[in-house]
Amino acid sequence: MSAPGPQRLDPARCRGLLGERGVGRVVFTQDALPAVATLNYAVAGGALHFRTAAGTAVARCVGDAVVAFNVDAEGTDGPGAGWSVTVTGRCRREEPGEDVRRALDVWAPGPREEFFAVDLALLEGFALDGGRAARDARTRPGGAVPPVG
């Protein structure tokens, strides 16, 4: 039965949703304060990969640091529906293979030659159904949503 409000997503579903998008936000620490940057990313080989320009705050701060990377989508199944997935882990510099380089299509102008990866070991996510479960309950006889399965 689907209840109103956020529904937790299991790690397998989180991985699948990450593969549906290509832009997210890395959350890191800069000068002892939280910082956020929006970046392109790709998922490959059990890790989330991203790139940035040399000299940026991201390039200076995320190597060998614990970061969070958040990806979300709204309106996926009507108004108020959507999901959010956060990957948390130690970020590392990498020299990616050609497959990851090609997957990291950069939409911002300028060179982006610093590559990083975060393993998909700690994943958390939730989905909202936009009130669909509550609407369905009101339209069924007795107002109850039948159990699934």
ABEGO torsion letter per residue (X at the ends): XBBBEBBBBBAAAAAAAAAABABBBBBBBBGGBBBBBBBBBBBBGGBBBBBBBBGBAAAAAABGBBBBBBBBBBGAAEBGBEBBBBBBEBBBBBBBBAAAAAABBBABBEBBABBBBBBAABBBBBBBAGGAAAAAAAABBGGBBBBBX
